[in-house]
Amino acid sequence: MRYCRLNSTRVVLSITLAAALAVGCRAVVNYQDPTWPRYSGLPPVRADATPAADGKSRTLRVVTYNVQWAKHIDRAIYVLKGREPLTHADIVVLQEMDPEGTRRIADALGMNWIYYPSAIHPKRGLDFGNAVLSRWPIVADRKLILPHVAGMRHAQRIATAATIMIDSTPVRVYSTHLGTPSDIRPSSRRDQARAIATDASAYPLVIVAGDMNSHGIGKEFVAHGFAWPTEHNGFTTAIFRWDHVFLKGFAAPPVDLKVTGIVRDTLGTSDHDPVWAVAQLP
């Protein structure tokens, strides 16, 4: 299993920053290096057979789940393994995660994973970022730093990007968490969406999913050629429709197949409900 790749200087820096937060510093400490910290792993036990685009079924089930500061990992695992149709997920993207919580969820699901934190969050003093989990090999990844640092705590936002190889077909996946309405203006959030769409332009098959902190931001992805299967879903937080999946280059699913939904019974794991969507390989 691959896990954390850090040199000794960076370990000391990380410990020092975490200690500063623990004694009362409330500002966000951003990780401004686009290559670090980086965490990845393989499942401890590989499945005998992973889902494959074998001509019989070319349907991918994608789940996005904001697990709210990675506080209730055991409950989140129970939800992902016990709530239909989350149990059939092929790709899971997570937000508000730390590395240990990401590893535990990925191991429980038997998935490969990549995780980049954007910052040390002041409320918990832990890494805060996005992850991509996959039943197929992750052959490339990067941290995409998004424009517009937040106004109050100067927090930066990122997208964690991963190229997943499904048999011989590469699929680019982005787990993202855009700025909140209290952090940035709608125009700035559109800039963040455009940064992701621009980075994705080189890939024929793309999945963008996550906590968008906006419903209307979907129009920006549609303008860049994405389908928006989650557009008409209900609330994913108390009163907002903020969690979405966008697809580019995929085929239309069978007409009799339900293509998206929300799982409500999440045992208090988060203030967001997990959202799932279907992507049909061409």
N, C-alpha and C positions, 0 to 999 in steps of 0.2 A: 504493500500500500504506500502510495506517495501521500505526504501530508503537508507540513509546513516547510517552506524553503526560505530561510532567513540567514543572513550572516550575523556574526556576533555583535557588530556595531549596531545593526538595526534592532537586534533583540534588546540591547541596552536602551536604545532610544524608545522602543515600544514600552518597556517596563517603566521608564522614567515618566513618559507621558501618562500612562495609566495611573501611576502613583500621584501625579499632580492632580488628575481629575478626582481621585479618591479623597483628597483633602479639601475639596470644595471648589475647584476651578470649574466653571459652568460653560465655558466656551467649547465649541466643537474643535477637535484637533483633526484636521484633514490629512489624508495620505495623498500627497500631490505627485508622487512618483507613479507613472502609469504602469509600471511593471511590478510594484511591490506595495504591500504584502500580497502574496499569491498562495492560495491553498488548493490542493487537488487531491483526489483519491480514487482508488478502485474499490469495488465491493469486496469484502473479505471472502465471500463465497460466490463464484460466478454461477449464474443459472445454466442449466444444461442446454437450454435453447432460448435465445432471446427472440423477441418479435422480429420478423424479417419481412421485407418487401418481396414476397415470393410469388407474386402474381395472384394469390388467393385473396390477400387482404393488404391493401396499401394505405390503411387508415392509421393515423397517429392520434393519440389522445394526449392533449397538452393541458397541464394544470398550472395555474398561477396562484400563489398563496403567500400573503403577507402575514408572518407569524409573530408580529409585534414584539420586537426586541428579543426574539428567541427565548421567551420566558418559560414557555410550557412545551418543551420538546416532546416529552412522553405523550402528552395529549395530542400534539400535532401528528406524531407517528400513528397513534391509534386512529385518528381521523383519516389519514392518507391510506392506511391499510384496511380500514373497516367501513368506510362510507362509499357506497356506489355513486357514480362510476369512477371515483378517484382510485379505487383499487386496481383499475386497468390502465393507469397512466403510463405513458411511454416516455414523456418528457415532463419534468417538474421544474418550474422556476420559483425561487423563494426570495422574499425581500425581508429586510430588517433582521438579518441573520448574523450570527457570529460563527467562527470556524468550527468550533466543537459541536454546536447544534446542527450545522450543515452536515458534518461527518456522520453524526448519529442518525439523522434522517436518511441520508444516502445509504448507509450501511443497512438500515432496517428495510429499505426498499430494494436493496441489491442493485444499486445504480452507481455508475461513474459520476464524478462531480468535479466542478470547478467553482471557486469562490474568491471574490475580491471584495475587501471592505473599502468603503469610501472614507471612513473616519472612525475615530473613537467617540462613541456617543456619551454625552455628559451625564445622562440619567443613570447609566449602568456602569460606565467606565470600561465598556467592552467594545470590540470591533463591531461595526454596523455596516452591512452591505448586502450584496445580491449574489445569488447562486444559481447555477444551471445543473440539473441532475438528468441523467440519460441512461436508458437501457442499452444504448449503443456506445461505441468508443467516441471519446472526445479527442479530436486530432489537432485542434488549434484553439487558442483562446486569447482574449485580451481584455483589459479594463479600458473602457471608453469614458473618459472624463467629460462630463456634460458642461455646457456653458452656464454662466450666471450663478455665482455663489449667493446663498441666501442672505437676506438683509439682517436678520436679528442675531443669529449665531454664526453666520459666515460659513455655513455648512455647504460643501459641494455635493453634487449628485453624480452618480455614475450609472453606466450600463455594463453588466458583465456579459461578454459575448463569447460564444462557443460554437465551433464548427463540429457537428455531429455527423459521423459517417454511417449511414444506413445502407448496409451492403456496399454498393459502389456509388451511392448517391449522397453528396454532401448537403447538409441542411444547416444554415446559420441561425442560431438562436440567441436572442437578447433578453436577459432578465433585467428589468429596469424599474426605477423608482424615481419618478419626476418630482420636482419641487412642489411644495404645498402652496395653496392659495395665500397663506400668511407669509410665505417665504419670498415668492417671486410673482411678477405680473403674468397674466395670461400670455402676453407676447413673448416673454422669456421662456415660458413652458413650451410654446410652439418652437422656439429656437432649439430647445433640448430635443424635442421630437424630430426636428429636421436634422440634427446632428446624428441621431441614430439612423434615420432613413438614408442619409448620405453615406454613412459607413456601410450600410447594408446594400448599397446600389451595385456593388461588384458581385453579389451572390444571387443566383437565379431562384433559390428556394430559401425563404426567410420567415422566421417566426419572431415576433416582438410581443412580449407579454410582461405584465407586472402591474404595479400600483401606479396609475397615471396621475392620481390626484386631480383628475378631471374626467368628465365624460366627453365634452366637446373636442378634446384633443384628438379624438378619433378622426375628425375631419382632416387633420393634418396628415395622418398616415394614409387615409384614403386618397388624398391629393398626390401622394407619392406612389400610388399603384397598389396599395394594400387592400385586401378584403377585411371586413370588420364583423366577424360572426357574432361578437358579444354586444353589438350595438343596442339591441333591444332587451337585454337582460335587466332584471330588477336591481334593487339596491344591493350593493356589496359591502357597504358600511351602514351605519344607522340611518342616514338619509341621503347618501350619495351613491352614484354608480361610477366608481373610480377604478375598478380592476378589470382589465381587458386583455384580449388576445387579438393580434393583427397578423395576417398571413399574406405573403407575396409569392406568386408562382405556383401555387397549389391548384389542384383540380377541384371542380365542384363535387361535393360528396353525393352519395346516392340520395334520391329524393325522399326515401323513407327513413333516413337516418337523422336522429336528433343531433344537432351540430354543436350545441352549447348549453350550459346550465350553471347553476350555483348550488353549492352544498351548504345548508344552513346549520345543521347540528354539529357544531365544532367544539363543544365542551369548554367554551370560554377561552380558547387558545389565543384569540386575537380580536381586535375591533374590525377586522375584515373577514369576509367569508371567502373560501377558495372558489375559484371559477375554473371551469373546464371548457375545452373546445376541441373540435375534430378538425384535423388537417389531412386532406386526401392527396397522397403523392400522385403526381401526374404519370 
